[in-house]
Amino acid sequence: MPESGLFFEQMSLGPMQNFIYLIGCKKTRACLVVDPAWDIDALVTRASEAGYDLRGALVTHYHPDHVGGSFFGFKVPGGVAELLEQVPDAAIHVNKLEAEGLAKITGVPLSALQTHESGDRVQIGEIEIQLIHTPGHTPGSQCFLVDGKLVSGDTLFIQGCGRVDLPGANPEDMYRSLTQKLALLPDDTVLYPGHHYDPKPSEQLGVLKRSNHYLRVPDMDTWLAMMG
């Protein structure tokens, strides 16, 4: 089997144990960053050290610990606004339902955002990244599937799922996202979550389908009772 042309790197940044990812193409040496926040200098430097040209960002959802900005009086440094200062032509990819929230929280104009539907694909060099709309934590939460790797933001963790009690969250949507979308992916798909909440930084979905209780709830009524 030929070697994948994918460049993929997981980094932990910030006091909230965020995982941030670089996804790129080994041939063209171009890459994107998933959920830039906390320290843009470190992200740009790491991409450069690895020999990659940072071209833009993929946004899982608009909460400031993932994209910078302010929310309920809490301010996160870095983020998409600072990325655009350093890389003015960066493409910021966001689900269409998340664009207004992202612009409001970060101050980035809507014109700087590239909005997407579920199932869209983003190309970086020769690497294709599939966008999967997974509402629940926020209306426009999305996951990124590339070469058997699933970057899930705050939709799914190794032992849990994203909160559904914040503004814009919806527990019914979360249940459908988990059971009708993510749980249907192949067992050998490897989950890469948005936070380092578990001793393991990643895990195969086949393992999680057996061990993560949030993927094992049998019906919506049970789920809603469990989620309060």
Buried (B, 14 or more C-beta within 10 A) or exposed (E): EEEEBBBBBBBEBBEBEBBBBBBBBBEBBBBBBBBBBBBBEBBBEBBEEEEBEBBBBBBBBBBBBBBBBBBEEEEBEBBBBBBBEEBEEBBBBBBBBBBBBBBBBBEBEEEBBBBBEBEBEBEBBEBBBBBBBBBBBBBBBBBBBBBBBBBBBBBBBBBBBBBBEEEBBBBBBBBBBBBEBBBEBEEEBBBBBBBBEBEEEBBBBBBBBEEBEBBEBEEEEEBBEEBE
